[in-house]
Amino acid sequence: MPCDDRISRRQMIKRLAAGAPVALLVTVFPRLAFGGDRKPGEKRPLYAYAVDVSRCIGCCACMRACRAENDVPAGFFRTWVERFRVRGNGEVLVDVAATDGFVFKAAPDEDIVKAFFVPKLCNHCEKSVCSQVCPVGASYESPEGVVLVDKKHCVGCGYCVQACPYGTRFIDPVSHTAGKCTLCYHRIVRGELPACVLACPKGARMFGDLHDPKSHLSIFLRQRRYRVLKPEMGTHPKCYYTDLDLEVI
Amino acid sequence: MNYVFPNELHVTWTVMIVLYPYITGLVAGSFIVSSLYHVFGQKELKPIARFSLASAFVFLLFATMPLLIHLGHPERAFNMMITPHFTSAMAGFGYIYGSYMILVALEIWFVMRGDFIARARGGGPVAWFCRALVLFNTDDTPATREADHRIVKFLAGLGIPLACTLHGYVGFLFGSIKANPWWATPLMFVIFIFSAIVSGISVLIFHYFVVSRINRWKIDAECVKSLGRYLWGFMMVAVALELMELLSLAYEQTEATDVLGHLIRTRLFFSYVILQFMLCSLVPFVMLGITALFKLKERTAYLLIWLSSCLLLLQVLLMRWNVVVGGQLVSKSMRGFTDYFPGIWEKEGLITAVVIFTLPFGLLYVFHRLVSLFPDAEKLPEIKSGA
């Protein structure tokens, strides 16, 4: 015999249906109205990066700064500098700097007609494929557009390493989780520059807020022609290169 | 030309990830053979039907082992099911694997319920274990057997799309990686399904001959010849699909053609061209063709079928190696290749791989001791010395 205070299934469904919009309002509305931790009316920044290839001198100060700032394990790279040398016959020689920089020969290589340096790092893609393929959601994009890894949640499967078209990810041999450039997130949230940008003596590396039209980066991108790496991948990188040669992939 | 991005000097997916699709392939293939009997009524496969189901189950139990060894944090493996990120193909693994495991376990339970009940009679730990296994319900009548049979047929039917999903999904994990030109093809998951069936049939033939020889059982000619014909058919499709993939790659002349052509001609020449295609595809194709088209002496036909199964087992293993490792040898800079050789004693080395691959066979033996996997096997007459 059912008790009098029991509710029927129909009543239960009705109450749940009525409660859902209230719950939605309570949880979502404040975030929509006030943007979480932002002040009312404040626009969240969208961080991006630019490299002026013509300015890079291959000193590799950026690599050393990154390693010192982020304790990057030996043998792995959050950022690196590639050296391109093109011979007269069109042959392209590419190599990457060791941690201390390039070894330059006293006498230049024979028949080199063109040479330049290209710094590489995570492209912090708008449609980051590494975040897409992470099976546990440990790889994610921060509200400011920075692609990050939650090291406490990452299972270390390496799927993101395979999926990144730019080879910027690795499995950290110490933490056994995915490692990558964070744009020095711990610094930029305090209003400081990423270590590599700060260390570059020629200003070849630039960082800024795309949402701020007065930012150094926004102005630079308005004034210069630029392109991104592997646009055919559809990842919409937020690392922009100016004066980039066709040889660079 | 040999420039690789600096983080690519370390191959992330090791021989463990070669083993994982190999073992799941054996699962899917073995299951499909059991379903050919249970669903499609291929009566000649009856001698091997139970064994194929048990093989599928046992390999399935070990399929996750190489993955767990490979994971940086195996203790977080269940994060994939607790906090799945459904934009990732890999997030479905736990669910697909789990549901397939439940299905195969249920099917085995219904197929072997009668045998468990028979073993449950009497005393001792094994009998008690069997009683627990049948949930202390030892009701075994023609009516219960009929009911079990109907359920088995339903589960076996449901299992076919699920087996294809399980293994097609593994292929999709690779085929959907657009950053890797050696993997990124929609054909990948179809190739994986067919190669899985090939490896499944091969392992059953291989094992059937070995256990028959050890136990001096009479080999069922109809069963073996039928398996040989299926193997021939499926291997033709599997190899043809791979060749079609190569053909389109060569014909399309995309930006990846040069680097992949170089990969095939150099790094993978021995394992891909010589071993996988020449030795382990062409030779079994001819041998199985001869057994299917010509009337041979029974002994010769058996030998050819068994040898073909051995070569095709190796072929599928090589295919997994060439896909998983081969894809990682190509730098995403499209300018060079890295090297990989698994260590012997390392955590993800060759010894670990051999141990993982051997364990299912050991468990199959234990399984067979509990319930006969070849209930219809007949002993050969004793050959007296000097006779």
HADDOCK unambig.tbl for C-alpha pairs under 7 A between the chains (distance, minus, plus):
assign (segid A and resid 76 and name CA) (segid B and resid 6 and name CA) 6.91 0.50 0.50
assign (segid A and resid 76 and name CA) (segid B and resid 7 and name CA) 5.52 0.50 0.50
assign (segid A and resid 77 and name CA) (segid B and resid 6 and name CA) 6.87 0.50 0.50
assign (segid A and resid 77 and name CA) (segid B and resid 7 and name CA) 6.29 0.50 0.50
assign (segid A and resid 93 and name CA) (segid B and resid 1 and name CA) 6.83 0.50 0.50
assign (segid A and resid 94 and name CA) (segid B and resid 3 and name CA) 6.07 0.50 0.50
assign (segid A and resid 95 and name CA) (segid B and resid 3 and name CA) 6.23 0.50 0.50
assign (segid A and resid 132 and name CA) (segid B and resid 87 and name CA) 5.46 0.50 0.50
assign (segid A and resid 132 and name CA) (segid B and resid 88 and name CA) 5.57 0.50 0.50
assign (segid A and resid 133 and name CA) (segid B and resid 87 and name CA) 6.46 0.50 0.50
assign (segid A and resid 133 and name CA) (segid B and resid 88 and name CA) 4.04 0.50 0.50
assign (segid A and resid 133 and name CA) (segid B and resid 89 and name CA) 6.53 0.50 0.50
assign (segid A and resid 134 and name CA) (segid B and resid 85 and name CA) 6.81 0.50 0.50
assign (segid A and resid 134 and name CA) (segid B and resid 88 and name CA) 5.77 0.50 0.50
assign (segid A and resid 135 and name CA) (segid B and resid 80 and name CA) 5.91 0.50 0.50
assign (segid A and resid 135 and name CA) (segid B and resid 84 and name CA) 6.00 0.50 0.50
assign (segid A and resid 135 and name CA) (segid B and resid 85 and name CA) 5.09 0.50 0.50
assign (segid A and resid 135 and name CA) (segid B and resid 88 and name CA) 5.21 0.50 0.50
assign (segid A and resid 135 and name CA) (segid B and resid 90 and name CA) 5.26 0.50 0.50
assign (segid A and resid 135 and name CA) (segid B and resid 91 and name CA) 4.36 0.50 0.50
assign (segid A and resid 136 and name CA) (segid B and resid 79 and name CA) 6.00 0.50 0.50
assign (segid A and resid 136 and name CA) (segid B and resid 80 and name CA) 5.15 0.50 0.50
assign (segid A and resid 136 and name CA) (segid B and resid 83 and name CA) 5.64 0.50 0.50
assign (segid A and resid 136 and name CA) (segid B and resid 84 and name CA) 4.98 0.50 0.50
assign (segid A and resid 136 and name CA) (segid B and resid 85 and name CA) 5.01 0.50 0.50
assign (segid A and resid 136 and name CA) (segid B and resid 91 and name CA) 6.80 0.50 0.50
assign (segid A and resid 137 and name CA) (segid B and resid 85 and name CA) 5.07 0.50 0.50
assign (segid A and resid 155 and name CA) (segid B and resid 71 and name CA) 6.35 0.50 0.50
assign (segid A and resid 155 and name CA) (segid B and resid 72 and name CA) 5.93 0.50 0.50
assign (segid A and resid 155 and name CA) (segid B and resid 73 and name CA) 4.85 0.50 0.50
assign (segid A and resid 155 and name CA) (segid B and resid 74 and name CA) 6.75 0.50 0.50
assign (segid A and resid 155 and name CA) (segid B and resid 76 and name CA) 5.64 0.50 0.50
assign (segid A and resid 155 and name CA) (segid B and resid 77 and name CA) 6.38 0.50 0.50
assign (segid A and resid 156 and name CA) (segid B and resid 71 and name CA) 5.33 0.50 0.50
assign (segid A and resid 156 and name CA) (segid B and resid 72 and name CA) 4.20 0.50 0.50
assign (segid A and resid 156 and name CA) (segid B and resid 73 and name CA) 5.86 0.50 0.50
assign (segid A and resid 157 and name CA) (segid B and resid 71 and name CA) 5.06 0.50 0.50
assign (segid A and resid 157 and name CA) (segid B and resid 72 and name CA) 6.46 0.50 0.50
assign (segid A and resid 158 and name CA) (segid B and resid 12 and name CA) 6.44 0.50 0.50
assign (segid A and resid 163 and name CA) (segid B and resid 177 and name CA) 5.61 0.50 0.50
assign (segid A and resid 163 and name CA) (segid B and resid 179 and name CA) 5.73 0.50 0.50
assign (segid A and resid 164 and name CA) (segid B and resid 179 and name CA) 6.41 0.50 0.50
assign (segid A and resid 165 and name CA) (segid B and resid 179 and name CA) 4.54 0.50 0.50
assign (segid A and resid 165 and name CA) (segid B and resid 332 and name CA) 6.39 0.50 0.50
assign (segid A and resid 166 and name CA) (segid B and resid 332 and name CA) 6.64 0.50 0.50
assign (segid A and resid 167 and name CA) (segid B and resid 5 and name CA) 6.14 0.50 0.50
assign (segid A and resid 167 and name CA) (segid B and resid 7 and name CA) 6.32 0.50 0.50
assign (segid A and resid 167 and name CA) (segid B and resid 8 and name CA) 6.66 0.50 0.50
assign (segid A and resid 167 and name CA) (segid B and resid 332 and name CA) 6.60 0.50 0.50
assign (segid A and resid 168 and name CA) (segid B and resid 7 and name CA) 6.78 0.50 0.50
assign (segid A and resid 169 and name CA) (segid B and resid 7 and name CA) 6.99 0.50 0.50
assign (segid A and resid 170 and name CA) (segid B and resid 7 and name CA) 6.09 0.50 0.50
assign (segid A and resid 176 and name CA) (segid B and resid 72 and name CA) 4.64 0.50 0.50
assign (segid A and resid 176 and name CA) (segid B and resid 73 and name CA) 6.82 0.50 0.50
assign (segid A and resid 177 and name CA) (segid B and resid 72 and name CA) 6.16 0.50 0.50
assign (segid A and resid 249 and name CA) (segid B and resid 333 and name CA) 5.93 0.50 0.50
